[in-house]
């Protein structure tokens, strides 16, 4: 069975701390997207605000939004 984990565009999947959620919003040209240290990433958006909401949604889904291991950059 193929590996189902997502890898951020141009980035490598982190394996040193897979439970650590460090979310950031990255800009590429006129698009932005949210990505996390666990390997999750959101689709490209023209709105930075939507990318930030994607990041907040990921943290809420994983339960990392209130933990000490969560960080939004």
Protein Blocks (a to p, Z undefined) as FASTA:
>chain_A
ZZfbdcdehiacdfklmmbccdddddehjbccdddfkopacdddfbfklmmmmmmmmmmm
nopmmmmkbccZZ
